[in-house]
Each structure stands twice: as structure tokens, then as C-alpha cells.
Amino acid sequence: MTEIIRPSTVLPANRRPIQITTADGLNLVGEVATPLGEISGSLLCLHPNPAGGGMMDSHIYKKAANRLPAMAGIQVIRFNTRGTTSEAGTSEGTFDQGEAEEADVHAAINYCFDTLKVSSLWVVGWSFGTDLALRYAKDSRLTGLILLSPPMQRTKDSDLQFWQNDSRPVIAYIPEHDEYLNPEQAKERFKIFPRLTLIPIAGAKHLWVGERYVHLVLSEITKQIAPNKLPLPTEI
């Protein structure tokens, strides 16, 4: 008998806590969820603004960790940036509006390659996390970027120019009803980055609330990392 996948559904994976140490000596808490079988790719999650409640357990990321290892063979790495709290604990340091967090992003990327020994790593940013991705996830070892609801509050034109001159894929998903940056505003804001793949999502809002949009986002992530695993199931 099958069961519909619900917000609380947790599928099998090898889940373990991790600790990431930054160049300035802070310990950041996190978790890696690894498929029980073959790994098709790895995903590093940069969470929304902690000043607004963002953390590694923000619902899209929590559900990605709960589902994608089993559904798509995707390894999901999440962590709290400095001063951020979740069920896993609180990362050391103080929230710095996206400035000192540069060291957090670099440390997390290094941890993925040096400790977890990932072979292919995508970075996904959501809201505040998209600014961190565009500004700081420029490491040449990365495969590409996925941007969810970019507010474009901290990213500079020079960052966009970097990515325009780069060859790696950058895909942005823009909710139709995003109060920070809707699809028309995004076209204008990203016009110096025409290489960007910009995908408007009808009906969606900044926080991607609702199982319909969770499934859509997880499917789009899988489309980039492990397209042979599509379509993702809606029942187990």
C-alpha cells in the first residue's frame, strides 16, 4: 500500500552531524545526509537570512535532506552560518549581514571537498543564501549554482559580471509573487548577466510554501544534478 509523501516524510539516508571550522576559528554546526546507495551528486545549501528566522532547517532544505538522498541519490549538506540556530545547535560567532559569512561559505565548500570528498558539488542559495552564493561561491571546483528567490540585496554588479564571464551553469527560480524580486524586476536586475537561466514560477511566493512548490523545487534541483532520477515520486 502506497502512502502520499507529506511535509513530515523522512526517507532512508545516512544522516550525521558535522562541524565546519572557519578560517577565523569559528565552529559551525551542520548535517550531511548521504544516500545509502550510489551518490549521483552533492548539494551544499546556503540558508535564508537568520535575522528573519532562516537556518539550515528552513523547510525546503529540511525536506531536501529528508527526501533527495533516497529519491535521487543526492547528498545534501546543510549548515548554520555564524550566529545561526537550528535544532542541530548554534554556530559560533555573530551574524554579520552577509559580510563575515564569506569565511563560512569558503569553509563549507572546503569541507565538502576536503573532508566529504565530494566529486561534483552544486551550491543552492535561498533568499539571503543566493547573495552568499553569488558573492562567495566562486570556487573553481564547483559545478554550478541554483538560486531560489534571489532578493539581490547584497550582490554587486561585479559579482554578476564574474558569473557572466564564467562558463558554469547558474539557474535562478523567481516566484511570480515574490515581494522582494518578481520575474519582471529580475529581468532588469540581471540584464548584465544574460547567460543566467531565469525561470519564473507561476503562483509561487518567496518562501515556497505548499507541497506543490516543494515538489517543484526539489524536482528542479534534481533536474540539474541527477536528471535521470526524474520524475520524483509523490508516493512511497
FITOR-28090 format. One line per field, with one value per residue (C-alpha): residue number from 1; residue in three letters; x negated, y negated, z. Coordinates in steps of 0.02 Angstrom, whole numbers, always signed. Layout:
BEGIN
marke: c(NUM; ...)
tiza: c(ALA; ...)
xx: c(X; ...)
yy: c(Y; ...)
zz: c(Z; ...)
***
This chain:
BEGIN
marke: c(1; 2; 3; 4; 5; 6; 7; 8; 9; 10; 11; 12; 13; 14; 15; 16; 17; 18; 19; 20; 21; 22; 23; 24; 25; 26; 27; 28; 29; 30; 31; 32; 33; 34; 35; 36; 37; 38; 39; 40; 41; 42; 43; 44; 45; 46; 47; 48; 49; 50; 51; 52; 53; 54; 55; 56; 57; 58; 59; 60; 61; 62; 63; 64; 65; 66; 67; 68; 69; 70; 71; 72; 73; 74; 75; 76; 77; 78; 79; 80; 81; 82; 83; 84; 85; 86; 87; 88; 89; 90; 91; 92; 93; 94; 95; 96; 97; 98; 99; 100; 101; 102; 103; 104; 105; 106; 107; 108; 109; 110; 111; 112; 113; 114; 115; 116; 117; 118; 119; 120; 121; 122; 123; 124; 125; 126; 127; 128; 129; 130; 131; 132; 133; 134; 135; 136; 137; 138; 139; 140; 141; 142; 143; 144; 145; 146; 147; 148; 149; 150; 151; 152; 153; 154; 155; 156; 157; 158; 159; 160; 161; 162; 163; 164; 165; 166; 167; 168; 169; 170; 171; 172; 173; 174; 175; 176; 177; 178; 179; 180; 181; 182; 183; 184; 185; 186; 187; 188; 189; 190; 191; 192; 193; 194; 195; 196; 197; 198; 199; 200; 201; 202; 203; 204; 205; 206; 207; 208; 209; 210; 211; 212; 213; 214; 215; 216; 217; 218; 219; 220; 221; 222; 223; 224; 225; 226; 227; 228; 229; 230; 231; 232; 233; 234; 235; 236)
tiza: c(MET; THR; GLU; ILE; ILE; ARG; PRO; SER; THR; VAL; LEU; PRO; ALA; ASN; ARG; ARG; PRO; ILE; GLN; ILE; THR; THR; ALA; ASP; GLY; LEU; ASN; LEU; VAL; GLY; GLU; VAL; ALA; THR; PRO; LEU; GLY; GLU; ILE; SER; GLY; SER; LEU; LEU; CYS; LEU; HIS; PRO; ASN; PRO; ALA; GLY; GLY; GLY; MET; MET; ASP; SER; HIS; ILE; TYR; LYS; LYS; ALA; ALA; ASN; ARG; LEU; PRO; ALA; MET; ALA; GLY; ILE; GLN; VAL; ILE; ARG; PHE; ASN; THR; ARG; GLY; THR; THR; SER; GLU; ALA; GLY; THR; SER; GLU; GLY; THR; PHE; ASP; GLN; GLY; GLU; ALA; GLU; GLU; ALA; ASP; VAL; HIS; ALA; ALA; ILE; ASN; TYR; CYS; PHE; ASP; THR; LEU; LYS; VAL; SER; SER; LEU; TRP; VAL; VAL; GLY; TRP; SER; PHE; GLY; THR; ASP; LEU; ALA; LEU; ARG; TYR; ALA; LYS; ASP; SER; ARG; LEU; THR; GLY; LEU; ILE; LEU; LEU; SER; PRO; PRO; MET; GLN; ARG; THR; LYS; ASP; SER; ASP; LEU; GLN; PHE; TRP; GLN; ASN; ASP; SER; ARG; PRO; VAL; ILE; ALA; TYR; ILE; PRO; GLU; HIS; ASP; GLU; TYR; LEU; ASN; PRO; GLU; GLN; ALA; LYS; GLU; ARG; PHE; LYS; ILE; PHE; PRO; ARG; LEU; THR; LEU; ILE; PRO; ILE; ALA; GLY; ALA; LYS; HIS; LEU; TRP; VAL; GLY; GLU; ARG; TYR; VAL; HIS; LEU; VAL; LEU; SER; GLU; ILE; THR; LYS; GLN; ILE; ALA; PRO; ASN; LYS; LEU; PRO; LEU; PRO; THR; GLU; ILE)
xx: c(+0; -72; -73; -72; -232; -192; -290; -343; -403; -581; -656; -807; -982; -1142; -1124; -1259; -1305; -1457; -1564; -1644; -1785; -1810; -1974; -1937; -1917; -1728; -1641; -1485; -1356; -1282; -1222; -1258; -1126; -1207; -1117; -1125; -1172; -1265; -1289; -1232; -1293; -1309; -1217; -1277; -1133; -1152; -1003; -890; -925; -943; -878; -712; -718; -821; -929; -985; -813; -717; -581; -643; -814; -748; -636; -779; -883; -736; -695; -829; -958; -830; -734; -877; -1040; -1086; -1195; -1129; -1247; -1170; -1247; -1208; -1308; -1387; -1270; -1127; -1024; -926; -880; -1059; -1128; -1201; -1352; -1482; -1503; -1383; -1275; -1365; -1236; -1323; -1499; -1599; -1491; -1612; -1726; -1580; -1545; -1728; -1746; -1591; -1650; -1821; -1739; -1638; -1790; -1925; -1827; -1675; -1774; -1629; -1658; -1528; -1460; -1317; -1278; -1097; -1058; -887; -847; -993; -1085; -1079; -1182; -1307; -1315; -1338; -1465; -1568; -1537; -1658; -1773; -1829; -1789; -1602; -1489; -1358; -1235; -1048; -962; -792; -701; -853; -817; -977; -1004; -1191; -1255; -1357; -1364; -1544; -1483; -1361; -1498; -1606; -1470; -1435; -1618; -1614; -1552; -1466; -1275; -1181; -993; -875; -697; -593; -421; -283; -227; -397; -387; -575; -607; -472; -509; -496; -609; -729; -746; -801; -915; -1003; -1017; -1207; -1205; -1115; -1197; -1090; -947; -800; -644; -483; -371; -186; -89; -240; -292; -462; -451; -388; -251; -146; -189; -158; -303; -415; -397; -429; -588; -656; -617; -709; -860; -858; -843; -1010; -1103; -1027; -903; -894; -806; -655; -510; -519; -384; -239; -202; -307)
yy: c(+0; -168; -325; -505; -600; -730; -876; -762; -619; -562; -435; -325; -402; -403; -563; -628; -793; -887; -1030; -1153; -1265; -1434; -1521; -1642; -1499; -1478; -1311; -1296; -1159; -1060; -893; -786; -668; -538; -411; -231; -183; -270; -460; -548; -719; -831; -990; -1123; -1228; -1413; -1461; -1615; -1765; -1713; -1884; -1828; -1651; -1572; -1421; -1252; -1181; -1308; -1199; -1175; -1123; -1009; -922; -909; -820; -710; -656; -683; -556; -416; -486; -548; -488; -668; -701; -854; -958; -1091; -1205; -1359; -1514; -1608; -1650; -1547; -1422; -1268; -1102; -1045; -1186; -1360; -1403; -1508; -1692; -1833; -1867; -1995; -2042; -1933; -2004; -1892; -1749; -1743; -1639; -1522; -1488; -1457; -1341; -1242; -1220; -1163; -1041; -964; -934; -901; -802; -732; -704; -753; -729; -851; -993; -1112; -1259; -1308; -1475; -1528; -1713; -1782; -1623; -1675; -1830; -1720; -1604; -1738; -1834; -1696; -1527; -1561; -1414; -1336; -1161; -1196; -1129; -1267; -1374; -1358; -1516; -1514; -1680; -1795; -1963; -2039; -2148; -2120; -2054; -2181; -2205; -2146; -1978; -1962; -2006; -1868; -1741; -1812; -1781; -1606; -1453; -1359; -1349; -1470; -1445; -1564; -1519; -1677; -1663; -1757; -1840; -1868; -2028; -2057; -2024; -1966; -1898; -2067; -2151; -2004; -2027; -2206; -2167; -2025; -2111; -2121; -1932; -1870; -1699; -1667; -1543; -1636; -1532; -1617; -1507; -1545; -1562; -1543; -1660; -1698; -1558; -1420; -1370; -1220; -1042; -1084; -1207; -1097; -957; -1080; -1149; -976; -918; -1066; -1034; -853; -907; -995; -865; -696; -715; -526; -515; -613; -614; -619; -512; -589; -425; -294)
zz: c(+0; -51; +56; -4; +33; +165; +240; +383; +272; +307; +186; +221; +216; +316; +418; +533; +616; +551; +617; +498; +559; +477; +440; +583; +706; +722; +731; +626; +654; +511; +445; +295; +225; +114; +3; +60; -118; -258; -245; -404; -346; -194; -143; -21; +49; +94; +201; +209; +321; +504; +556; +483; +551; +412; +458; +394; +437; +333; +258; +78; +141; +278; +152; +28; +159; +206; +28; -104; -44; -63; -211; -319; -243; -200; -49; +45; +152; +265; +396; +500; +460; +606; +748; +674; +775; +725; +804; +771; +880; +863; +758; +845; +804; +766; +613; +505; +371; +242; +259; +378; +313; +167; +279; +319; +135; +96; +245; +197; +18; +77; +199; +59; -50; +81; +213; +125; -36; -148; -334; -401; -293; -333; -218; -190; -111; -49; -21; +83; +34; -151; -109; -18; -168; -300; -196; -117; -202; -345; -307; -472; -406; -400; -537; -535; -436; -406; -342; -256; -232; -251; -167; -240; -88; -66; -233; -331; -519; -512; -444; -587; -709; -636; -671; -843; -887; -811; -905; -765; -756; -644; -635; -543; -495; -472; -389; -478; -316; -234; -133; -149; -333; -453; -628; -717; -589; -602; -791; -761; -614; -706; -875; -860; -836; -992; -977; -822; -844; -765; -733; -672; -565; -581; -419; -304; -164; -86; +44; -74; +48; -2; -52; -235; -233; -126; -254; -395; -315; -272; -448; -524; -413; -468; -650; -633; -530; -572; -716; -741; -571; -631; -607; -418; -337; -244; -154; -67)
***
